[in-house]
Amino acid sequence: MKYLDNFAGQNWLITPAALAVGEPSPASIQDQKWLLVLSGVVIANLEGNTSAQWLHETLSFIPDIVSPLNWAVSRFSIPTPADPNGYSVGFSLEEWAPFASLSSIFNQDQSINSGFAVDVWRPTPFGVGQDAVSLQPIGNIFNGINVDVAVRDSDAWIYRVGYNITLLGKIVFLAPPIIE
């Protein structure tokens, strides 16, 4: 697995999720469901190693979710825990729909039997934590996506991977992990 943390750019949209007909309004802003859409490009720099077989690799990355979540907290006056150092902001998922594709590829010399592929994308294992105020457990915390890619040829590169991730869930405030 190759962990990626260099992004060429990202856009986002966050808005309160619409209610279904007859669905009751949230009792408080903490119960509000949010629609969060993340789109961008992450730099992979994955070089093929042979023209005889495919190099398969899992690319793992976490897009920036802190910026849109903090924007929503500020814009909608969502109450935060008293100690600003005693929590981190997260997103507890109810539903999600990811997409990833090749954004930039390169083959230096003659392209004989070379190739590039995105085989599948999926969530990284969802995180768990504790609510920063109530210390109750919180699950399904978004932790990014894994993208299985393949490249074939010793001078072929997958430079960038594009993504579009649509999330539905709640903004949560997580207590720092207990280190023993």
TIVOFI-961966 format. One line per field, with one value per residue: residue in three letters; residue number from 1; x, y, z of N, C-alpha, C in turn. Coordinates in pm, 1 decimal, padded with zeros to 6 digits. Example, Ala and Ser with C-alpha at 12.3 -4.5 7.8 and 13.67 -1.06 7.14 Angstrom:
code <- [Ala, Ser]
pos <- [1, 2]
n.u <- [01319.0, 01285.0]
n.v <- [-00569.0, -00225.0]
n.w <- [00780.0, 00708.0]
ca.u <- [01230.0, 01367.0]
ca.v <- [-00450.0, -00106.0]
ca.w <- [00780.0, 00714.0]
c.u <- [01320.0, 01290.0]
c.v <- [-00330.0, 00003.0]
c.w <- [00780.0, 00787.0]
# end
This chain:
code <- [Met, Lys, Tyr, Leu, Asp, Asn, Phe, Ala, Gly, Gln, Asn, Trp, Leu, Ile, Thr, Pro, Ala, Ala, Leu, Ala, Val, Gly, Glu, Pro, Ser, Pro, Ala, Ser, Ile, Gln, Asp, Gln, Lys, Trp, Leu, Leu, Val, Leu, Ser, Gly, Val, Val, Ile, Ala, Asn, Leu, Glu, Gly, Asn, Thr, Ser, Ala, Gln, Trp, Leu, His, Glu, Thr, Leu, Ser, Phe, Ile, Pro, Asp, Ile, Val, Ser, Pro, Leu, Asn, Trp, Ala, Val, Ser, Arg, Phe, Ser, Ile, Pro, Thr, Pro, Ala, Asp, Pro, Asn, Gly, Tyr, Ser, Val, Gly, Phe, Ser, Leu, Glu, Glu, Trp, Ala, Pro, Phe, Ala, Ser, Leu, Ser, Ser, Ile, Phe, Asn, Gln, Asp, Gln, Ser, Ile, Asn, Ser, Gly, Phe, Ala, Val, Asp, Val, Trp, Arg, Pro, Thr, Pro, Phe, Gly, Val, Gly, Gln, Asp, Ala, Val, Ser, Leu, Gln, Pro, Ile, Gly, Asn, Ile, Phe, Asn, Gly, Ile, Asn, Val, Asp, Val, Ala, Val, Arg, Asp, Ser, Asp, Ala, Trp, Ile, Tyr, Arg, Val, Gly, Tyr, Asn, Ile, Thr, Leu, Leu, Gly, Lys, Ile, Val, Phe, Leu, Ala, Pro, Pro, Ile, Ile, Glu]
pos <- [1, 2, 3, 4, 5, 6, 7, 8, 9, 10, 11, 12, 13, 14, 15, 16, 17, 18, 19, 20, 21, 22, 23, 24, 25, 26, 27, 28, 29, 30, 31, 32, 33, 34, 35, 36, 37, 38, 39, 40, 41, 42, 43, 44, 45, 46, 47, 48, 49, 50, 51, 52, 53, 54, 55, 56, 57, 58, 59, 60, 61, 62, 63, 64, 65, 66, 67, 68, 69, 70, 71, 72, 73, 74, 75, 76, 77, 78, 79, 80, 81, 82, 83, 84, 85, 86, 87, 88, 89, 90, 91, 92, 93, 94, 95, 96, 97, 98, 99, 100, 101, 102, 103, 104, 105, 106, 107, 108, 109, 110, 111, 112, 113, 114, 115, 116, 117, 118, 119, 120, 121, 122, 123, 124, 125, 126, 127, 128, 129, 130, 131, 132, 133, 134, 135, 136, 137, 138, 139, 140, 141, 142, 143, 144, 145, 146, 147, 148, 149, 150, 151, 152, 153, 154, 155, 156, 157, 158, 159, 160, 161, 162, 163, 164, 165, 166, 167, 168, 169, 170, 171, 172, 173, 174, 175, 176, 177, 178, 179, 180]
n.u <- [00085.1, 00050.1, 00079.0, -00066.5, -00013.1, 00009.3, -00150.0, -00280.2, -00483.9, -00805.2, -01158.1, -01460.0, -01792.3, -02030.7, -02336.9, -02646.9, -02834.7, -03120.5, -03456.0, -03668.2, -04006.3, -04231.5, -04046.7, -03920.5, -03790.2, -03449.1, -03376.7, -03181.8, -02896.1, -02678.7, -02784.5, -02825.2, -02810.4, -02557.1, -02455.9, -02166.1, -01936.1, -01645.2, -01391.7, -01108.7, -00753.5, -00497.1, -00149.7, 00024.3, 00260.3, 00355.8, 00558.9, 00589.1, 00740.3, 00819.4, 00790.5, 00682.1, 00484.9, 00195.4, 00214.7, 00060.9, -00096.0, -00209.4, -00338.9, -00366.5, -00546.4, -00638.7, -00862.6, -00883.0, -01094.8, -01131.2, -01128.3, -01381.4, -01559.7, -01500.0, -01569.4, -01849.8, -01917.1, -01853.1, -02011.4, -02277.7, -02299.6, -02243.8, -02230.2, -01924.2, -01701.2, -01581.9, -01298.6, -01060.6, -00840.3, -00906.9, -01042.6, -01110.3, -01237.5, -01468.1, -01627.0, -01909.1, -02028.7, -02328.2, -02405.4, -02229.9, -02061.4, -01807.3, -01566.4, -01297.3, -01036.0, -00791.7, -00588.1, -00358.7, -00114.6, 00192.4, 00419.0, 00740.0, 00914.3, 00886.4, 00565.6, 00491.1, 00288.8, 00218.4, 00031.7, -00239.0, -00439.8, -00733.5, -00853.5, -01038.5, -01218.7, -01256.5, -01371.4, -01130.4, -01082.6, -01347.2, -01327.1, -01334.5, -01436.1, -01458.9, -01719.4, -01646.2, -01766.4, -01972.5, -01843.8, -01939.3, -01940.9, -01852.7, -01906.9, -01821.4, -01652.3, -01525.4, -01234.4, -01093.8, -01002.9, -00923.8, -00755.1, -00723.5, -00478.2, -00311.1, -00013.6, 00172.4, 00479.6, 00818.3, 00890.2, 00666.8, 00431.5, 00195.6, 00083.3, -00109.4, -00418.6, -00759.3, -01046.5, -01383.1, -01590.0, -01882.1, -02050.2, -02272.3, -02372.5, -02298.8, -02158.3, -01906.2, -01753.4, -01456.5, -01304.8, -00962.8, -00746.3, -00687.0, -00380.0, -00186.5]
n.v <- [-00117.1, 00221.1, 00528.5, 00839.0, 01188.2, 01427.4, 01673.1, 01793.1, 01966.0, 02057.2, 02067.8, 02151.1, 02097.8, 02167.7, 02119.8, 02153.3, 01852.9, 01774.9, 01714.7, 01428.2, 01401.4, 01445.8, 01368.4, 01424.3, 01737.3, 01795.2, 01770.4, 01929.0, 02129.8, 01961.2, 01720.1, 01741.8, 01627.4, 01619.8, 01698.7, 01627.7, 01696.8, 01603.0, 01680.4, 01631.0, 01615.1, 01386.0, 01337.0, 01069.2, 00947.0, 00686.7, 00443.4, 00211.0, -00120.1, -00317.8, -00450.1, -00690.2, -00772.3, -00666.2, -00406.9, -00399.0, -00185.5, -00048.3, 00260.2, 00488.3, 00749.2, 01048.2, 01288.1, 01646.8, 01705.2, 01861.7, 02141.2, 02196.8, 02105.6, 02268.7, 02512.2, 02481.5, 02453.2, 02709.1, 02872.3, 02791.1, 02821.4, 02606.3, 02459.5, 02408.1, 02188.0, 02302.1, 02316.5, 02406.9, 02256.5, 02007.7, 01841.3, 01699.1, 01757.1, 01558.0, 01331.9, 01147.9, 00880.3, 00806.1, 00735.4, 00688.2, 00769.5, 00700.4, 00790.0, 00726.0, 00798.8, 00774.4, 01054.8, 01169.1, 01036.5, 00882.5, 00772.5, 00709.0, 00610.1, 00409.4, 00269.9, -00031.9, -00294.3, -00170.1, -00033.8, 00112.7, 00135.6, 00176.6, -00023.9, -00069.3, 00107.8, 00191.9, 00238.0, 00332.5, 00144.3, 00235.9, 00477.8, 00484.7, 00650.4, 00868.9, 01077.9, 01416.9, 01552.9, 01396.5, 01154.6, 00926.4, 00641.6, 00683.3, 00588.0, 00478.8, 00676.2, 00884.2, 00801.0, 00833.0, 00701.4, 00396.5, 00313.9, 00087.1, 00048.3, -00007.6, -00051.1, -00097.7, -00136.4, -00046.5, 00217.2, 00363.9, 00577.2, 00644.9, 00942.4, 01114.2, 01088.0, 01131.9, 01225.8, 01196.5, 01229.6, 01163.7, 01229.4, 01148.3, 01241.2, 01310.8, 01591.7, 01557.5, 01584.2, 01480.7, 01324.8, 01346.8, 01066.6, 00821.2, 00774.6, 00527.6]
n.w <- [00000.0, -00081.7, 00066.6, 00010.9, 00023.8, -00101.0, -00263.3, -00567.9, -00587.2, -00450.9, -00433.8, -00262.6, -00135.9, 00104.2, 00263.4, 00443.1, 00456.1, 00262.4, 00377.1, 00364.2, 00239.3, 00496.1, 00684.2, 01009.7, 01132.7, 01236.3, 01586.6, 01699.5, 01600.0, 01613.8, 01541.5, 01275.7, 00942.2, 00691.4, 00359.0, 00198.6, -00044.5, -00203.7, -00428.4, -00635.2, -00706.7, -00652.1, -00606.5, -00736.6, -00844.5, -00936.2, -01060.0, -01322.8, -01328.6, -01502.4, -01836.3, -01870.7, -01695.2, -01503.6, -01261.4, -00964.5, -00733.8, -00425.1, -00361.7, -00104.0, 00046.5, 00226.4, 00172.1, 00230.7, 00484.2, 00698.6, 00648.8, 00504.2, 00703.8, 00927.9, 00813.5, 00789.2, 01060.3, 01154.4, 00982.3, 01034.9, 01304.3, 01484.3, 01797.5, 01971.0, 02156.9, 02480.3, 02530.9, 02304.5, 02227.2, 02297.2, 02122.6, 01796.5, 01470.5, 01289.8, 01050.3, 01059.3, 00887.5, 00703.8, 00449.4, 00138.6, -00169.5, -00364.1, -00621.1, -00839.7, -01072.9, -01340.5, -01372.5, -01475.1, -01686.0, -01805.3, -02053.3, -02125.4, -02341.2, -02638.5, -02665.8, -02610.7, -02546.0, -02305.9, -02026.9, -01832.3, -01539.4, -01335.0, -01100.8, -00887.7, -00630.3, -00285.2, 00056.5, 00307.6, 00607.3, 00822.0, 01084.2, 01446.1, 01745.5, 02034.3, 02149.0, 02209.8, 02420.3, 02550.3, 02567.7, 02453.7, 02231.4, 01886.0, 01557.0, 01217.8, 01104.6, 00860.2, 00683.2, 00449.1, 00118.2, -00056.8, -00351.5, -00603.1, -00836.8, -01152.8, -01345.1, -01639.3, -01773.4, -01786.6, -01808.6, -01763.9, -01604.5, -01347.5, -01275.8, -01151.7, -00969.7, -01001.7, -00805.7, -00681.4, -00422.1, -00257.3, 00035.9, 00302.3, 00615.8, 00964.4, 01132.8, 01368.2, 01693.3, 01811.9, 02089.3, 02202.4, 02133.0, 02387.3, 02528.9, 02650.1]
ca.u <- [00000.0, 00123.4, 00000.6, -00047.6, -00051.1, 00038.8, -00268.2, -00266.3, -00594.0, -00931.4, -01276.7, -01558.5, -01922.6, -02099.6, -02465.3, -02740.6, -02906.1, -03265.3, -03540.6, -03770.6, -04141.4, -04281.6, -03937.9, -03915.4, -03670.1, -03357.4, -03407.3, -03078.0, -02798.6, -02591.6, -02853.7, -02837.7, -02733.0, -02488.6, -02406.4, -02030.0, -01881.2, -01502.5, -01336.4, -00974.1, -00648.4, -00388.3, -00030.5, 00058.3, 00399.6, 00377.1, 00631.5, 00589.4, 00873.4, 00852.2, 00694.1, 00637.6, 00365.7, 00135.3, 00242.5, -00063.9, -00068.0, -00320.9, -00309.9, -00455.0, -00535.1, -00747.6, -00880.6, -00905.6, -01234.4, -01132.5, -01165.9, -01525.9, -01631.7, -01482.5, -01649.8, -01990.0, -01928.2, -01853.9, -02124.1, -02406.5, -02287.7, -02254.9, -02154.1, -01808.6, -01659.9, -01520.4, -01152.9, -01029.8, -00738.2, -00957.8, -01123.7, -01087.5, -01363.6, -01475.3, -01752.7, -01963.7, -02102.1, -02446.8, -02397.3, -02122.9, -02044.3, -01678.3, -01524.6, -01158.0, -00994.3, -00660.5, -00592.6, -00241.1, -00026.6, 00304.1, 00504.0, 00855.4, 00962.2, 00789.1, 00461.4, 00457.7, 00230.9, 00206.8, -00106.8, -00271.7, -00574.3, -00792.1, -00931.3, -01150.5, -01199.9, -01335.2, -01330.2, -01039.0, -01170.0, -01403.1, -01272.1, -01421.4, -01384.6, -01550.9, -01769.1, -01561.8, -01840.7, -02041.7, -01755.0, -02009.2, -01872.2, -01897.6, -01852.3, -01830.0, -01583.4, -01458.9, -01088.2, -01033.5, -01033.4, -00817.8, -00776.3, -00635.4, -00436.1, -00212.7, 00064.4, 00257.6, 00591.4, 00922.6, 00902.9, 00531.0, 00400.4, 00066.8, 00121.7, -00216.3, -00547.2, -00869.2, -01149.4, -01505.6, -01645.9, -02003.3, -02072.4, -02388.5, -02348.7, -02306.6, -02034.9, -01884.9, -01636.1, -01395.7, -01208.6, -00831.2, -00729.6, -00619.9, -00251.5, -00144.9]
ca.v <- [00000.0, 00347.3, 00636.5, 00963.4, 01306.1, 01545.6, 01697.7, 01898.2, 02058.2, 01998.3, 02151.0, 02086.1, 02158.5, 02111.2, 02184.7, 02067.7, 01758.6, 01796.4, 01615.8, 01361.9, 01444.2, 01386.6, 01341.2, 01532.2, 01821.0, 01758.6, 01834.3, 02029.4, 02137.1, 01844.7, 01608.0, 01773.5, 01551.8, 01706.4, 01645.6, 01676.0, 01649.4, 01632.4, 01644.2, 01682.6, 01534.9, 01349.9, 01300.5, 00929.4, 00917.9, 00541.9, 00402.0, 00069.3, -00177.5, -00416.0, -00458.6, -00829.8, -00795.7, -00549.2, -00371.5, -00363.2, -00112.2, 00019.8, 00397.3, 00526.7, 00891.1, 01113.4, 01426.8, 01743.9, 01723.4, 01956.6, 02274.8, 02213.7, 02086.6, 02391.2, 02616.8, 02459.3, 02482.6, 02854.6, 02931.4, 02756.1, 02840.8, 02477.7, 02467.1, 02319.9, 02164.5, 02419.1, 02316.6, 02396.7, 02154.3, 01880.4, 01769.4, 01715.9, 01748.5, 01442.7, 01314.3, 01013.6, 00851.8, 00722.7, 00685.3, 00751.2, 00725.0, 00748.2, 00762.6, 00762.0, 00768.8, 00825.2, 01194.9, 01199.7, 00921.3, 00914.2, 00662.2, 00781.8, 00563.3, 00339.5, 00206.6, -00165.1, -00374.0, -00096.8, -00006.6, 00183.5, 00096.3, 00186.9, -00147.2, -00057.3, 00200.7, 00152.2, 00316.9, 00275.3, 00106.3, 00350.6, 00497.0, 00494.4, 00744.7, 00907.2, 01214.1, 01499.1, 01601.0, 01288.0, 01036.9, 00812.3, 00598.0, 00728.9, 00499.9, 00512.8, 00802.6, 00882.5, 00797.7, 00836.2, 00590.9, 00316.5, 00298.7, -00013.1, 00087.6, -00095.9, 00008.8, -00198.3, -00089.8, 00003.0, 00362.0, 00418.6, 00638.0, 00702.7, 01062.8, 01171.4, 01020.5, 01222.6, 01164.5, 01265.8, 01151.5, 01222.0, 01174.7, 01192.0, 01204.1, 01414.5, 01650.0, 01510.8, 01634.4, 01361.7, 01341.1, 01293.1, 00926.9, 00800.7, 00707.1, 00466.0]
ca.w <- [00000.0, -00089.6, 00125.8, -00062.2, 00101.4, -00179.7, -00345.4, -00668.3, -00563.3, -00404.9, -00417.6, -00176.9, -00113.2, 00220.0, 00282.0, 00517.2, 00370.3, 00255.1, 00442.7, 00283.8, 00272.6, 00619.7, 00779.3, 01109.4, 01136.3, 01344.7, 01714.6, 01723.1, 01490.8, 01625.7, 01476.4, 01133.3, 00843.7, 00596.4, 00233.0, 00177.9, -00171.8, -00217.2, -00559.3, -00648.6, -00768.7, -00562.7, -00682.6, -00707.8, -00883.0, -00934.0, -01179.9, -01356.1, -01309.2, -01605.0, -01946.3, -01877.7, -01613.0, -01441.7, -01122.6, -00895.9, -00610.1, -00360.5, -00321.3, 00006.0, 00078.6, 00299.6, 00129.0, 00337.7, 00526.4, 00810.1, 00600.0, 00486.7, 00830.2, 01007.1, 00750.2, 00827.5, 01204.2, 01167.0, 00906.4, 01094.1, 01449.8, 01554.1, 01922.8, 01980.1, 02295.3, 02543.5, 02517.4, 02161.5, 02205.4, 02347.8, 02025.1, 01653.6, 01398.0, 01200.9, 00977.8, 01079.7, 00764.0, 00688.6, 00312.4, 00063.1, -00307.7, -00412.9, -00758.6, -00866.7, -01210.6, -01377.0, -01409.0, -01555.7, -01706.4, -01893.0, -02095.5, -02179.7, -02470.9, -02720.4, -02585.2, -02659.4, -02437.8, -02179.5, -01991.7, -01709.2, -01498.0, -01201.5, -01091.1, -00793.9, -00519.8, -00168.8, 00173.1, 00405.2, 00719.2, 00893.6, 01217.2, 01564.2, 01843.9, 02140.4, 02145.1, 02296.5, 02536.7, 02621.7, 02567.3, 02394.2, 02109.4, 01754.1, 01454.4, 01075.1, 01079.4, 00729.4, 00691.4, 00316.3, 00027.6, -00118.2, -00495.2, -00662.5, -00971.3, -01215.0, -01452.8, -01702.8, -01854.3, -01696.6, -01819.5, -01756.7, -01475.2, -01309.8, -01202.2, -01069.2, -00963.4, -00971.2, -00721.1, -00645.5, -00311.6, -00201.9, 00169.7, 00379.3, 00755.1, 01067.3, 01185.5, 01505.9, 01763.2, 01869.2, 02198.2, 02164.4, 02175.0, 02515.3, 02508.9, 02776.5]
c.u <- [00090.0, 00032.1, 00036.0, -00092.6, -00020.3, -00075.3, -00241.1, -00375.8, -00717.1, -01038.2, -01372.7, -01686.5, -01979.9, -02227.0, -02554.0, -02817.5, -03056.3, -03339.0, -03636.4, -03907.8, -04187.2, -04172.8, -03930.7, -03783.4, -03579.1, -03391.9, -03306.7, -02981.7, -02702.8, -02652.2, -02868.1, -02751.9, -02678.7, -02451.8, -02270.7, -01976.7, -01737.3, -01457.8, -01199.2, -00881.7, -00539.3, -00271.0, 00015.1, 00205.3, 00433.1, 00439.1, 00619.8, 00729.4, 00911.6, 00749.1, 00637.3, 00511.5, 00318.3, 00189.1, 00110.3, -00029.0, -00197.5, -00272.1, -00412.2, -00435.3, -00659.5, -00758.4, -00902.6, -01055.2, -01244.0, -01177.2, -01316.5, -01603.9, -01619.5, -01560.6, -01796.1, -02011.6, -01937.4, -01979.1, -02258.6, -02404.3, -02310.6, -02170.4, -02041.3, -01776.5, -01579.0, -01369.9, -01115.5, -00922.0, -00786.3, -01045.7, -01066.5, -01223.2, -01356.9, -01611.1, -01796.4, -02061.1, -02229.2, -02446.6, -02281.3, -02116.4, -01913.0, -01658.1, -01379.6, -01123.0, -00852.9, -00675.3, -00474.4, -00151.8, 00083.4, 00378.2, 00618.1, 00895.4, 00848.6, 00691.6, 00419.1, 00412.6, 00228.8, 00059.4, -00120.1, -00413.2, -00606.4, -00884.8, -01054.1, -01116.8, -01294.3, -01292.3, -01213.4, -01128.7, -01216.9, -01344.2, -01379.8, -01356.5, -01487.4, -01591.9, -01691.2, -01633.5, -01897.5, -01954.4, -01825.3, -01936.4, -01937.6, -01829.9, -01865.4, -01764.9, -01503.0, -01308.0, -01022.6, -01073.1, -00905.2, -00853.9, -00674.5, -00606.9, -00337.5, -00143.3, 00155.6, 00352.6, 00691.3, 00942.4, 00766.1, 00502.2, 00251.3, 00102.7, 00013.9, -00343.5, -00652.1, -00974.1, -01269.4, -01574.8, -01765.5, -02034.4, -02200.3, -02365.1, -02361.3, -02167.0, -02023.8, -01757.4, -01579.0, -01296.5, -01073.7, -00819.5, -00652.0, -00494.0, -00205.4, -00002.7]
c.v <- [00123.9, 00458.5, 00768.2, 01081.3, 01437.3, 01565.9, 01812.2, 02002.9, 01984.2, 02106.1, 02077.8, 02166.9, 02090.1, 02191.3, 02095.0, 01979.3, 01786.0, 01683.6, 01553.1, 01414.7, 01370.8, 01353.9, 01455.6, 01608.8, 01775.2, 01836.0, 01944.3, 02028.6, 02018.5, 01721.3, 01627.3, 01679.1, 01650.0, 01629.1, 01711.3, 01613.0, 01698.2, 01591.7, 01705.9, 01585.5, 01512.9, 01300.8, 01161.4, 00897.9, 00769.7, 00498.8, 00251.5, 00012.5, -00282.2, -00410.0, -00599.6, -00855.7, -00664.2, -00531.0, -00325.4, -00296.7, -00053.5, 00156.0, 00438.0, 00674.6, 00941.4, 01256.7, 01517.8, 01752.7, 01828.0, 02094.6, 02288.2, 02196.5, 02210.8, 02507.6, 02603.9, 02490.9, 02633.2, 02915.9, 02908.5, 02761.7, 02711.8, 02487.0, 02363.1, 02294.4, 02283.2, 02427.1, 02301.7, 02293.0, 02015.3, 01804.9, 01786.5, 01699.4, 01629.4, 01433.9, 01169.4, 00983.2, 00771.7, 00658.3, 00754.4, 00692.2, 00782.3, 00718.3, 00806.2, 00721.1, 00821.2, 00970.1, 01233.5, 01075.9, 00961.6, 00786.1, 00724.8, 00738.0, 00498.3, 00262.1, 00075.1, -00247.7, -00300.7, -00071.0, 00060.0, 00144.8, 00146.3, 00067.5, -00133.2, 00050.2, 00159.3, 00238.1, 00250.4, 00231.1, 00231.7, 00355.6, 00494.0, 00593.0, 00769.5, 01051.7, 01296.3, 01548.4, 01484.9, 01164.5, 00909.9, 00771.6, 00653.7, 00639.3, 00557.4, 00646.6, 00790.0, 00894.7, 00794.3, 00716.4, 00520.3, 00297.2, 00197.1, 00026.8, -00015.4, -00019.6, -00100.2, -00129.4, -00023.9, 00153.7, 00430.2, 00466.6, 00668.4, 00822.5, 01109.4, 01088.0, 01124.8, 01150.8, 01257.5, 01177.9, 01226.9, 01150.9, 01232.1, 01147.8, 01323.4, 01463.9, 01608.0, 01573.7, 01519.4, 01397.6, 01289.3, 01148.0, 00919.1, 00719.7, 00654.8, 00420.3]
c.w <- [00000.0, -00037.7, 00057.7, 00023.6, 00029.0, -00280.1, -00442.0, -00651.6, -00517.1, -00398.7, -00326.0, -00173.5, 00010.4, 00241.3, 00367.9, 00420.0, 00377.0, 00325.3, 00342.3, 00326.2, 00398.3, 00721.5, 00880.1, 01101.5, 01249.4, 01471.7, 01747.1, 01604.6, 01495.5, 01559.0, 01325.8, 01049.7, 00740.3, 00471.3, 00209.4, 00049.9, -00181.7, -00356.7, -00572.2, -00718.1, -00665.0, -00647.7, -00639.6, -00733.4, -00870.4, -01066.6, -01199.6, -01343.0, -01413.9, -01717.1, -01958.4, -01796.6, -01550.7, -01299.3, -01062.2, -00763.5, -00556.7, -00314.8, -00216.2, 00035.6, 00149.8, 00248.1, 00250.2, 00367.0, 00637.2, 00763.0, 00578.3, 00616.8, 00918.3, 00947.5, 00792.0, 00975.5, 01224.6, 01103.7, 00974.2, 01246.9, 01527.6, 01681.3, 01925.1, 02126.8, 02347.9, 02520.4, 02370.0, 02130.1, 02245.0, 02250.9, 01885.5, 01585.4, 01302.5, 01134.5, 00990.9, 00966.3, 00784.8, 00549.8, 00243.1, -00075.9, -00359.4, -00561.5, -00772.1, -01009.5, -01233.1, -01423.2, -01497.8, -01561.4, -01803.4, -01927.3, -02174.3, -02320.0, -02549.1, -02632.7, -02649.0, -02540.2, -02304.1, -02151.1, -01856.2, -01670.3, -01357.3, -01193.0, -01002.4, -00690.5, -00408.9, -00050.5, 00244.5, 00520.6, 00794.2, 01033.6, 01324.1, 01660.2, 01951.7, 02119.8, 02247.7, 02421.5, 02617.6, 02642.1, 02520.3, 02266.1, 01983.7, 01651.7, 01315.2, 01041.6, 00950.4, 00746.3, 00553.9, 00231.8, -00015.2, -00264.6, -00546.0, -00806.8, -01024.5, -01327.5, -01508.1, -01799.2, -01759.6, -01705.4, -01821.0, -01615.1, -01464.7, -01222.6, -01105.0, -01080.4, -00924.6, -00887.9, -00705.9, -00542.4, -00256.5, -00071.1, 00228.8, 00522.5, 00847.1, 01103.5, 01330.9, 01561.4, 01844.9, 01978.5, 02151.2, 02209.7, 02307.4, 02488.7, 02643.7, 02769.7]
# end
